[in-house]
Amino acid sequence: MITLGWNIGRQMLRLLDRIFPPDPWAFMSAEEQTEHEVAKASETMGAYLAELEPRPHNLDVLDFGCGWGGETLWLADRVRSVCGVDIDKNAVAQAHKMCVASAIRNCKFEWSEDGRLPFADASFDVVLSTDTFEHVMDLDQAFCELFRVLTQN
């Protein structure tokens, strides 16, 4: 009985793959994912920076939910300093690897195991985030932590 159900499920998945072929972007390597994020960052983070004119280059920025780090790396050329933080340890390791390879000095990446931010109070002028909050399980904690690490001037 279980085997029959499994076979029907596999057949259905094969049919669905014909109707909705797998997206090749879903199978990028970690390096390709970071490069893809860098390429799209002018549209996402670029729009945020445009709102911060006239002096985003004087800001210390936190990229909350940095993922593979592409947008954070893109920001590094445009702000005083940037730090990406994420709960995905593998993504943070990949982002750090790409940062070291690029020799960017004003950028770093940190891992948050449980959503608490590993930064002192008032560490950042601005928090930016793209495609993150829909994944956050405890929004109250996240907003309290973000408020805590923002400068209050």
Backbone bond lengths (Angstrom), bond angles and torsions (degrees), N, CA, C in turn:
res aa  C-N    CA-C-N  psi(-1)  N-CA   C-N-CA  omega(-1)  CA-C   N-CA-C  phi
1 M - - - 1.443 - - 1.519 111.11 -
2 I 1.328 116.81 -46.74 1.464 120.29 179.01 1.526 109.98 -63.90
3 T 1.324 118.12 -41.75 1.461 121.94 179.31 1.519 110.59 -60.75
4 L 1.311 118.24 -42.06 1.458 122.15 179.32 1.522 110.40 -61.27
5 G 1.338 116.88 -45.35 1.465 120.79 178.18 1.524 112.14 -61.53
6 W 1.317 116.28 -41.77 1.462 121.38 179.21 1.524 110.67 -63.51
7 N 1.327 117.73 -43.90 1.464 121.64 179.29 1.523 111.37 -62.97
8 I 1.315 117.48 -42.44 1.473 120.39 177.66 1.522 109.91 -62.88
9 G 1.320 116.49 -42.06 1.465 120.49 178.02 1.520 112.11 -60.82
10 R 1.328 117.01 -44.35 1.478 120.29 178.33 1.515 111.23 -62.99
11 Q 1.322 116.91 -41.22 1.472 120.78 179.13 1.528 110.38 -63.24
12 M 1.310 116.44 -41.77 1.467 119.94 179.08 1.529 110.86 -63.63
13 L 1.320 116.74 -41.91 1.457 120.07 178.51 1.527 111.62 -63.28
14 R 1.306 117.48 -39.89 1.470 120.82 177.54 1.523 110.28 -62.55
15 L 1.317 117.33 -43.22 1.469 120.86 177.82 1.522 111.06 -63.30
16 L 1.308 116.69 -42.57 1.465 120.01 178.28 1.529 111.25 -63.50
17 D 1.339 117.15 -37.25 1.468 120.18 177.04 1.527 111.73 -62.41
18 R 1.315 117.77 -31.51 1.470 120.76 176.82 1.524 110.84 -71.44
19 I 1.305 115.77 -39.50 1.465 120.14 -178.78 1.533 110.65 -76.35
20 F 1.315 115.58 -43.66 1.464 121.97 -179.49 1.524 108.10 -121.85
21 P 1.340 117.50 85.36 1.471 119.13 -176.50 1.532 111.00 -60.54
22 P 1.325 116.56 147.97 1.464 120.10 179.12 1.528 111.04 -57.91
23 D 1.314 115.33 141.29 1.461 122.42 178.34 1.524 108.84 -77.31
24 P 1.337 118.72 121.17 1.473 119.50 -179.19 1.526 112.92 -60.88
25 W 1.346 118.25 -26.38 1.466 120.41 178.90 1.527 111.19 -65.88
26 A 1.313 116.85 -22.72 1.461 120.15 -178.82 1.530 111.65 -71.93
27 F 1.308 117.22 -8.81 1.461 120.83 -175.64 1.527 112.52 -118.34
28 M 1.327 116.99 29.41 1.458 120.58 178.22 1.527 110.14 -73.19
29 S 1.318 114.85 149.15 1.464 119.48 172.21 1.531 108.00 -71.66
30 A 1.311 116.66 168.73 1.464 120.42 178.72 1.526 111.23 -59.50
31 E 1.336 117.29 -42.10 1.463 120.49 178.98 1.522 111.07 -64.29
32 E 1.320 116.57 -42.27 1.466 120.39 178.56 1.526 111.24 -64.54
33 Q 1.319 116.62 -36.50 1.462 119.87 178.70 1.525 110.51 -64.14
34 T 1.329 117.59 -44.86 1.461 120.97 178.00 1.524 110.43 -61.52
35 E 1.321 117.43 -45.09 1.463 121.28 179.11 1.529 111.27 -62.42
36 H 1.321 117.24 -38.29 1.461 121.64 177.11 1.530 110.24 -62.87
37 E 1.324 117.04 -41.79 1.463 120.75 178.50 1.524 111.34 -65.14
38 V 1.327 117.45 -39.77 1.472 120.23 177.36 1.527 109.32 -60.79
39 A 1.327 116.49 -43.44 1.460 121.17 -177.52 1.525 112.64 -63.73
40 K 1.305 118.86 -34.72 1.461 121.21 -178.21 1.532 113.02 -91.03
41 A 1.323 117.09 -7.12 1.464 121.42 -173.67 1.521 113.74 -63.54
42 S 1.320 118.64 -29.65 1.469 118.88 179.78 1.522 111.03 -63.16
43 E 1.331 116.90 -28.81 1.459 120.35 177.87 1.519 111.99 -80.82
44 T 1.314 118.14 -38.43 1.457 121.11 -176.12 1.522 110.71 -86.86
45 M 1.309 116.91 -72.31 1.465 120.69 -179.13 1.526 111.37 -66.04
46 G 1.310 116.69 -30.34 1.462 119.94 177.13 1.518 111.92 -60.47
47 A 1.314 116.38 -39.75 1.473 120.17 177.65 1.518 110.65 -65.92
48 Y 1.332 117.03 -38.46 1.462 119.54 177.72 1.528 110.78 -65.05
49 L 1.321 116.84 -44.81 1.466 119.94 -179.24 1.521 111.84 -63.07
50 A 1.320 117.01 -34.48 1.463 120.28 178.43 1.531 110.75 -59.94
51 E 1.320 116.84 -31.37 1.462 121.38 178.06 1.528 111.92 -74.46
52 L 1.320 117.07 -18.22 1.460 121.48 -177.11 1.519 113.54 -96.42
53 E 1.307 117.10 2.12 1.463 119.90 179.61 1.520 109.26 -54.44
54 P 1.291 120.41 152.99 1.461 126.42 16.07 1.521 115.19 -98.05
55 R 1.361 120.31 -4.07 1.461 118.75 -173.21 1.529 114.19 -130.98
56 P 1.320 119.87 59.59 1.472 117.88 178.29 1.523 112.69 -66.84
57 H 1.348 117.45 -20.21 1.463 120.19 -178.47 1.532 112.34 -69.00
58 N 1.335 118.38 -11.01 1.461 122.05 178.42 1.528 112.82 -97.95
59 L 1.304 118.04 12.48 1.457 121.37 -172.14 1.538 113.00 -106.77
60 D 1.328 114.17 146.43 1.461 121.77 169.21 1.527 105.90 -100.57
61 V 1.333 116.26 119.27 1.461 122.15 -168.53 1.524 111.06 -115.74
62 L 1.338 115.06 140.05 1.458 121.64 170.68 1.523 107.76 -107.40
63 D 1.330 116.13 126.13 1.465 121.48 173.29 1.522 106.41 -97.92
64 F 1.329 115.93 101.19 1.459 122.71 -175.63 1.523 109.31 -82.81
65 G 1.338 116.21 118.98 1.464 120.53 -176.18 1.512 110.62 79.52
66 C 1.319 116.05 51.06 1.468 122.15 -171.70 1.524 114.37 -70.61
67 G 1.325 117.76 -16.10 1.460 119.00 -179.54 1.512 111.88 58.73
68 W 1.330 115.28 -130.28 1.470 121.61 -176.91 1.530 112.90 -76.28
69 G 1.329 118.38 -5.06 1.457 122.08 170.88 1.513 117.23 91.93
70 G 1.317 118.65 1.90 1.463 119.97 -176.88 1.520 113.92 -61.69
71 E 1.320 116.90 -44.84 1.462 119.51 -179.83 1.522 110.66 -68.98
72 T 1.313 117.01 -35.12 1.463 120.90 177.92 1.524 110.02 -63.94
73 L 1.316 117.00 -44.59 1.466 120.63 178.19 1.522 111.14 -62.67
74 W 1.316 117.00 -39.17 1.465 121.30 177.49 1.526 110.20 -62.36
75 L 1.324 116.50 -41.53 1.467 120.80 179.89 1.525 112.51 -62.80
76 A 1.311 117.40 -31.83 1.467 121.27 -174.19 1.522 112.96 -55.33
77 D 1.311 118.64 -32.24 1.466 121.61 178.94 1.523 112.73 -76.78
78 R 1.322 117.54 -7.05 1.459 120.70 -169.65 1.523 114.43 -122.66
79 V 1.345 117.43 -5.31 1.461 121.21 -179.22 1.530 109.05 -133.63
80 R 1.350 115.95 169.81 1.475 118.96 179.99 1.525 110.56 -65.78
81 S 1.335 116.11 -47.58 1.461 120.20 176.50 1.518 108.46 -152.39
82 V 1.323 115.24 155.86 1.467 120.36 178.53 1.519 108.37 -144.32
83 C 1.324 113.79 141.83 1.457 120.56 175.98 1.521 107.71 -130.89
84 G 1.315 115.49 128.66 1.450 120.83 174.76 1.510 109.49 -98.35
85 V 1.332 116.42 140.27 1.459 121.53 178.05 1.519 108.75 -132.79
86 D 1.334 115.55 141.18 1.461 120.39 -179.78 1.529 108.79 -154.46
87 I 1.339 115.90 159.52 1.463 119.92 177.20 1.530 112.00 -90.99
88 D 1.336 117.17 -8.13 1.462 121.29 178.98 1.531 108.60 -88.48
89 K 1.322 116.02 103.75 1.467 121.42 -175.52 1.527 112.04 -60.06
90 N 1.334 118.20 -38.71 1.468 121.36 179.08 1.518 111.77 -66.58
91 A 1.323 116.94 -40.10 1.467 120.35 178.50 1.525 110.30 -64.95
92 V 1.324 117.09 -42.22 1.474 120.64 178.42 1.523 110.53 -63.38
93 A 1.320 117.70 -40.18 1.469 120.73 177.80 1.529 110.51 -63.35
94 Q 1.316 117.23 -41.96 1.461 121.50 177.76 1.532 110.73 -63.66
95 A 1.319 116.58 -44.46 1.468 120.76 179.56 1.531 110.22 -61.35
96 H 1.319 116.77 -44.19 1.468 120.78 178.58 1.533 110.83 -61.59
97 K 1.312 116.36 -42.22 1.470 121.28 178.58 1.532 110.69 -59.09
98 M 1.334 116.54 -45.08 1.468 120.43 179.98 1.536 110.95 -67.78
99 C 1.320 116.92 -34.59 1.462 121.09 178.18 1.527 110.47 -65.12
100 V 1.312 116.61 -45.47 1.471 120.87 178.33 1.529 109.99 -61.92
101 A 1.325 116.80 -43.23 1.465 120.61 -179.36 1.526 112.07 -64.20
102 S 1.316 117.03 -30.51 1.468 120.30 -178.25 1.525 112.84 -87.00
103 A 1.326 117.22 -10.17 1.469 123.45 179.39 1.527 112.50 62.51
104 I 1.321 117.74 27.48 1.459 121.50 175.26 1.523 107.60 -76.09
105 R 1.331 116.42 130.86 1.461 120.60 -173.26 1.527 114.14 -100.07
106 N 1.309 118.19 -19.05 1.470 120.08 -175.67 1.529 112.07 -103.01
107 C 1.311 116.48 26.63 1.457 122.10 -175.98 1.524 109.25 -134.92
108 K 1.337 115.23 139.22 1.458 119.21 174.31 1.525 108.44 -146.99
109 F 1.322 115.02 167.17 1.458 121.57 -178.66 1.518 109.00 -132.06
110 E 1.331 115.17 139.81 1.459 121.38 -179.96 1.528 109.59 -130.63
111 W 1.316 114.94 150.62 1.451 122.21 178.32 1.512 109.18 -103.64
112 S 1.316 116.93 136.22 1.456 123.01 173.96 1.520 107.61 -116.69
113 E 1.307 116.33 110.93 1.461 120.60 -176.52 1.522 112.89 -67.82
114 D 1.312 116.80 -35.54 1.461 119.59 -170.95 1.528 114.61 -129.81
115 G 1.298 117.79 14.40 1.457 120.63 179.14 1.514 114.26 95.71
116 R 1.332 116.93 -15.50 1.469 118.83 174.52 1.523 108.21 -77.60
117 L 1.305 116.21 136.59 1.465 120.42 -176.15 1.521 110.75 -85.37
118 P 1.341 117.41 130.38 1.467 122.17 -175.99 1.528 112.63 -83.91
119 F 1.339 115.97 49.75 1.464 121.15 -176.99 1.520 109.56 -133.57
120 A 1.324 115.14 153.86 1.460 120.87 175.73 1.529 110.12 -69.25
121 D 1.308 115.69 160.15 1.456 120.88 175.04 1.534 109.18 -57.41
122 A 1.307 116.26 147.34 1.472 123.65 174.82 1.533 112.87 55.55
123 S 1.318 117.24 41.36 1.468 121.61 -178.22 1.522 113.92 -85.34
124 F 1.323 118.57 -20.57 1.462 121.57 -171.86 1.526 111.63 -131.16
125 D 1.332 114.29 148.84 1.468 120.76 175.69 1.522 111.46 -83.28
126 V 1.335 115.75 -32.55 1.460 121.46 -173.34 1.529 109.09 -143.87
127 V 1.320 115.65 144.36 1.458 121.81 170.07 1.519 107.29 -115.63
128 L 1.325 116.43 127.18 1.462 122.38 175.24 1.529 107.82 -118.60
129 S 1.323 115.24 151.51 1.456 119.04 -178.45 1.521 109.37 -158.74
130 T 1.319 115.59 137.95 1.465 121.50 178.65 1.526 108.83 -128.94
131 D 1.313 116.25 129.61 1.472 122.25 174.66 1.524 112.82 53.33
132 T 1.316 117.07 46.56 1.460 120.16 -175.06 1.524 113.76 -120.91
133 F 1.310 117.54 -47.19 1.466 120.04 -167.56 1.519 114.02 -63.31
134 E 1.322 117.85 -24.00 1.466 119.05 177.07 1.533 111.95 -70.17
135 H 1.340 116.85 -11.54 1.460 121.54 178.98 1.528 112.65 -101.42
136 V 1.314 117.23 -9.45 1.461 121.73 -175.93 1.528 109.40 -77.64
137 M 1.318 115.80 125.18 1.468 120.62 -177.78 1.525 112.42 -80.85
138 D 1.326 118.01 -33.93 1.457 121.95 -178.04 1.529 108.80 -121.49
139 L 1.323 116.16 86.72 1.471 120.83 -177.41 1.523 112.08 -64.16
140 D 1.330 117.94 -36.15 1.466 120.22 178.24 1.524 110.62 -58.51
141 Q 1.326 116.03 -48.06 1.463 120.02 178.92 1.527 110.14 -62.56
142 A 1.320 117.16 -44.30 1.466 120.69 -178.09 1.525 111.11 -59.71
143 F 1.321 117.38 -47.65 1.466 119.50 -178.32 1.528 111.73 -69.01
144 C 1.319 118.09 -35.48 1.466 119.92 175.18 1.529 110.49 -62.93
145 E 1.326 116.94 -43.30 1.459 121.10 179.55 1.539 111.21 -66.06
146 L 1.311 117.17 -42.36 1.465 120.02 179.16 1.523 110.59 -63.84
147 F 1.323 117.47 -43.09 1.456 120.85 177.78 1.535 110.61 -61.83
148 R 1.324 115.62 -40.58 1.471 120.93 -178.89 1.523 111.89 -61.46
149 V 1.319 118.62 -40.41 1.466 120.45 -175.23 1.523 113.68 -86.20
150 L 1.331 116.96 -7.19 1.472 119.98 177.50 1.516 110.89 -82.55
151 T 1.342 116.50 141.48 1.464 120.33 173.31 1.530 107.60 -69.02
152 Q 1.293 116.09 150.37 1.458 120.76 -175.06 1.527 111.87 -107.94
153 N 1.316 118.47 44.16 1.484 119.28 -179.49 1.487 111.48 -109.53
